[in-house]
Amino acid sequence: QVQLVESGGGLVDTGGSLRLSCKASSSILHTTSMGWYRRAPGKEREMVAKTLIGGRRNYYADSVQGRFTISKDNANNTLYLQMTSLKPEDTAVYYCAGLWYGRDYWGQGTQVTVSS
């Protein structure tokens, strides 16, 4: 069983920045991929950013390309999402997820609210 714990969410003004963290209870070196997802009120969950651990490639949603950066700290089993130039439409619950040995694991989510 893998546990993922997100932190770093909060309330920020338009144009501001936040950094989300996701601490994993198991080595992230053993994942196939890890990523950040979000669900805004009344909308479907969407992929925000994803990293393939083995291939060292990152993917971003078009809506966040150039503003968000996904990164990881293998030694501390932590995934990050640096968010800059935040917009009100970025308001959502952000979830961390990872694929370990063919199984998806999800965190509990952290709220990000961007005021206009």
C-alpha positions as CSV (number, residue, x, y, z in Angstrom):
1,Q,0.0,0.0,0.0
2,V,1.3,3.4,-1.0
3,Q,0.2,6.6,0.6
4,L,0.5,10.0,-1.0
5,V,0.1,13.2,1.0
6,E,-0.3,16.5,-0.8
7,S,0.4,19.9,0.8
8,G,1.0,23.5,-0.3
9,G,-2.4,24.5,-1.5
10,G,-4.1,27.7,-0.4
11,L,-5.5,31.0,-1.4
12,V,-3.5,33.2,-3.8
13,D,-4.2,36.3,-5.9
14,T,-4.3,36.2,-9.7
15,G,-0.7,36.2,-10.9
16,G,0.6,34.6,-7.8
17,S,2.6,31.4,-7.3
18,L,2.2,28.2,-5.2
19,R,4.3,25.1,-4.9
20,L,2.5,21.8,-4.3
21,S,4.3,18.9,-2.7
22,C,3.3,15.2,-2.7
23,K,5.2,13.0,-0.3
24,A,5.1,9.3,-1.1
25,S,5.4,6.5,1.5
26,S,7.2,4.3,-1.1
27,S,10.2,5.0,-3.3
28,I,9.2,7.0,-6.3
29,L,12.0,5.3,-8.2
30,H,9.7,2.3,-8.4
31,T,6.9,4.1,-10.1
32,T,6.2,4.0,-13.8
33,S,4.8,7.5,-13.8
34,M,3.6,10.2,-11.4
35,G,1.5,13.2,-12.0
36,W,-0.8,16.0,-10.8
37,Y,-4.4,16.2,-11.6
38,R,-7.2,18.6,-10.7
39,R,-10.9,18.8,-10.4
40,A,-12.6,22.1,-10.6
41,P,-16.2,22.6,-9.4
42,G,-18.7,21.1,-11.9
43,K,-15.9,19.8,-14.1
44,E,-14.2,16.5,-14.9
45,R,-10.9,15.7,-13.4
46,E,-8.1,16.6,-15.8
47,M,-4.4,15.8,-16.0
48,V,-2.3,18.9,-15.2
49,A,1.3,17.6,-15.4
50,K,2.8,14.1,-15.7
51,T,6.3,12.7,-15.5
52,L,7.5,9.4,-16.8
53,I,10.0,8.3,-14.2
54,G,12.0,6.0,-16.5
55,G,11.9,8.1,-19.6
56,R,12.5,11.4,-17.9
57,R,9.8,13.2,-20.0
58,N,7.3,15.6,-18.7
59,Y,3.9,16.4,-20.1
60,Y,1.6,19.3,-19.4
61,A,-1.9,20.3,-20.2
62,D,-2.1,23.1,-22.8
63,S,-3.8,25.3,-20.2
64,V,-0.8,25.2,-17.9
65,Q,2.1,24.9,-20.4
66,G,4.8,27.5,-19.6
67,R,3.3,28.3,-16.2
68,F,3.5,25.1,-14.2
69,T,6.6,22.9,-13.7
70,I,6.6,19.3,-12.4
71,S,9.7,18.0,-10.7
72,K,10.7,15.3,-8.2
73,D,13.1,14.7,-5.4
74,N,14.0,11.0,-5.6
75,A,15.9,11.0,-2.3
76,N,12.9,12.3,-0.4
77,N,10.2,10.5,-2.4
78,T,8.5,13.8,-3.2
79,L,6.8,15.1,-6.3
80,Y,6.4,18.9,-6.8
81,L,4.3,21.2,-8.9
82,Q,5.5,24.7,-9.1
83,M,2.6,26.9,-10.3
84,T,3.2,30.5,-11.4
85,S,1.1,33.2,-13.1
86,L,-2.0,31.6,-11.5
87,K,-5.4,32.4,-12.9
88,P,-8.9,32.1,-11.4
89,E,-9.5,29.1,-13.8
90,D,-6.7,27.2,-12.0
91,T,-9.0,27.0,-8.9
92,A,-9.5,23.4,-8.2
93,V,-8.6,20.5,-5.9
94,Y,-5.3,19.2,-6.9
95,Y,-4.4,15.5,-6.6
96,C,-1.2,13.7,-6.8
97,A,-1.2,10.2,-8.3
98,G,1.4,7.5,-9.1
99,L,1.5,4.2,-10.7
100,W,3.4,1.5,-8.7
101,Y,3.5,-2.0,-10.0
102,G,0.5,-1.6,-12.2
103,R,-1.7,0.0,-9.6
104,D,-2.8,3.6,-9.3
105,Y,-2.5,5.4,-6.0
106,W,-4.0,8.8,-5.3
107,G,-3.6,11.4,-2.6
108,Q,-6.4,13.1,-0.7
109,G,-6.1,16.4,-2.6
110,T,-5.2,19.9,-1.7
111,Q,-7.4,22.9,-2.5
112,V,-6.0,25.7,-4.6
113,T,-8.1,28.9,-4.9
114,V,-7.0,31.8,-7.1
115,S,-8.9,35.0,-6.4
116,S,-9.7,37.4,-9.2
